[in-house]
Amino acid sequence: MPQLNPNPWFAILIFSWLVFLAFLPPKMLAHTFPNEPTTQSTEKPKTEPWNWPWH
């Protein structure tokens, strides 16, 4: 029963994972996003107190 022999299937599994780990992460990390986040200033905005009546 050849399907019970793990030697060729294990080698194929290891080789396919090596291919995935070698080629896919750099390709995925090379993508750029059109909306890059901008840095915000560290100053807190000045807030005004509310002068609404509380009744």
C-alpha positions as CSV (number, residue, x, y, z in Angstrom):
1,M,0.0,0.0,0.0
2,P,2.0,3.0,-1.2
3,Q,-0.1,5.7,0.4
4,L,1.1,4.5,3.9
5,N,4.7,5.2,3.0
6,P,5.4,8.6,4.6
7,N,8.7,9.2,2.9
8,P,7.6,10.9,-0.3
9,W,4.6,12.7,1.2
10,F,6.6,14.1,4.1
11,A,9.3,15.4,1.8
12,I,6.6,17.0,-0.4
13,L,5.1,18.6,2.7
14,I,8.4,20.0,3.9
15,F,9.4,21.3,0.5
16,S,6.0,23.0,0.0
17,W,6.2,24.7,3.3
18,L,9.7,25.9,2.6
19,V,8.5,27.3,-0.7
20,F,5.6,29.0,1.0
21,L,7.8,30.5,3.8
22,A,10.5,31.6,1.4
23,F,8.4,33.3,-1.3
24,L,5.1,34.4,0.0
25,P,6.0,36.6,3.0
26,P,8.2,39.0,1.0
27,K,5.5,39.2,-1.7
28,M,2.8,40.0,0.9
29,L,5.0,42.5,2.8
30,A,5.9,44.3,-0.5
31,H,2.3,45.5,-0.9
32,T,1.7,49.2,-0.2
33,F,-1.5,50.7,1.1
34,P,-2.9,53.9,-0.5
35,N,-3.9,55.4,2.8
36,E,-0.8,55.5,5.0
37,P,-1.4,56.7,8.5
38,T,-0.2,60.2,9.3
39,T,1.5,61.1,12.6
40,Q,-0.5,63.3,14.8
41,S,0.9,66.1,17.0
42,T,1.5,65.3,20.6
43,E,-0.1,68.5,21.8
44,K,-3.5,68.1,23.4
45,P,-6.2,70.2,21.7
46,K,-7.6,73.0,23.9
47,T,-11.0,72.1,25.1
48,E,-13.7,74.6,26.0
49,P,-16.1,73.9,28.9
50,W,-19.7,73.5,28.1
51,N,-21.9,76.3,29.4
52,W,-25.2,74.5,28.9
53,P,-27.9,74.7,31.5
54,W,-28.2,71.4,33.4
55,H,-31.9,71.5,34.2
